[in-house]
């Protein structure tokens, strides 16, 4: 593997991972751990399995077709790519509103900065990334550094909170209660909407695609999912250690209150750093991937990609200032992205059987059929969770 390719593959993995472990990931995980306790281990277990299957299917198709998700969809059914691009961009915008809010929360915890000023500053920082002439390499470096920092800080709080690991392992296999809304929300926050395509589209921009790179692309997908899984497990255990001692989490700030009760004021400040890092990387990832879904469909977007990406972040910031309620927005966005997942994954699975898209490539049968199981299961859970989603707003 060439050194440049290695850097891009690691960068793509971390772009996907940090997109999936933003403030929505932290808010969802803390909120559901507070309500489900050790049973949330089962939710994580199911979501991780489904996420691995979805990512490997999607990244494989993108690699061998050398096309983006929307273009693959248009080849499956003319016009379908426009519909999917609209869904993904809308879901990305919903997530990014919450991401801006998450960054503002993080800055407020760190320095007592006003939420409005924090949101504005976070939006400016996200925009600045796309003013660079080397945006691609900057994306890779930022996501890797901030991703590693988040793992280290959450790992520290997990150790301090002393969670009941044995009970969590037991409930992972034999839960007392399985919550469909929690599962679909977690899957949506991990691989739903734009997240599933973020790393694959980064590889297309870097030219690391094609049959000759398929094995490395799959390794990159597995690496990204592994990083995301480690983060999710560490945060779950950190929060579980708090709630298992009888503490109640603040519904307006479930993750922050968990860090505060688990590790004191120092833990709360660490939460601010982690939340801000998670939010900023997700702001960047959501904007980059959402716009990448539009660039091959709308010539103006393709000709002014960086400008449109910066405008996407600017609009997200303005909408947050009007709507607020970041915790609710983040959970709602995860659930909505979970509803998008079965549609986009089904399209990619159909594409594996079209020679006009994948050529002579033969997609692994096991991966193909497991993919359809994920489509059916997430579609069912998404529909049954619609009433619960409507109550979140």
C-alpha positions, 0 to 999 in steps of 0.5 A: 500500500502506497504511503499516500493511499494509506494516509487517505484510507486512514483519513476516510476511516476517521472521517466516517468515524468522527462523523458518526461520533459527533454530539448526536452520538454522545447525546443519544448514547447518554440519554438512552443509557439513562433510560435503559441502563445496562440493556443499552448494551444490546442496542449497541451490539445490534447497531454495531452488527448492522453498521458493519454490514451496511458499511462494507456493502456500500464502500464495496460498491462505491469502490468497484463502480468508482461512482458516488452514491447519487450517481449509482442510484441514478444508474439503478433508476433514472431520477432516483439519485436526485431523490436520495441526494435530497434526503441525504442533504436534508438529513445532513442539514438536520444533523448539522444544526444539532452539531453547531448546537453541540459545539456551542454547548462544548464551548460554554462548558469549557469557558462559559461562552454564550451559546449564540457566540459559541455557535457563531464561532463554531460555524466560522471554524468549520467554514475556515477548513474549506478555505484551505487549498488542501482541504482534503489533507486537512480533513484527514489530519483534523479528523484523526487528531480530534478522533484520537483525543476524544477516545483518550478523554472518554476512556479516562472518564470511563475508568473513573466512573467504574461501570459494572462491565460484567452486567453490561456484557450479560445484558448485551446478549440477554437484555431485559428489554429491547427498544426499537427507537433506541436501535434505529436512532443509534443505527441512524447516528452511526451509518444513517444518511450522509454518514454511510457515504462520507468515507467512500466519497472521500476516497473517490475525491482522492482517487483511491477506488477501483478493483485494485484498491477494493481490499484496502477500501474494505479495511478502511471501512472496518477501521472506521467502524472499529473506531466508532465502536470503541468510542460508543462502548467507552461512552456507554460504560462511562455513563453506565457507571454513573446511572448504576450508582443511582444518579439521574441525568439531566434530560437537557444535557444527559452526556454533560451531567454524566461526565460531571457526576462521574468525574467531578468538575474536571470530568465536566470540563473534559466533556466540554472538550470532547463535545466540542471536538465531536461537534466540530468534526461532525460539522465538517463531515456533514457539510462535506458529504451532503454537498458531495451528494449534490455536486455531480447532479447540479453543475453550479454546485460542482463548479462552486463546491467549497463555496456551497459547503461553506454556505451549508455550514452558515445556514446550519448555524443560522437555523440553530440560532432560530430553533435551538433545542440541540439535545432534541434535534440531535436525537431526532436527526439520528432517528430520521437518518435511520429511516433513510438507511434502508432506502439507500442501502437497498439501492446499493444492494440492487447495484451489486447485480447490475453489470453496467455499474460494477462490471465483472465484479462479483459481490460476496453472497453472504454480504449481499443477503445480510444487507437485505436483512439489515434493510428489512429490519431497519425499515420495520423498526423505522416505521414502528418508531415513527410515532415515538419520533413525532413525540420528540419534537 
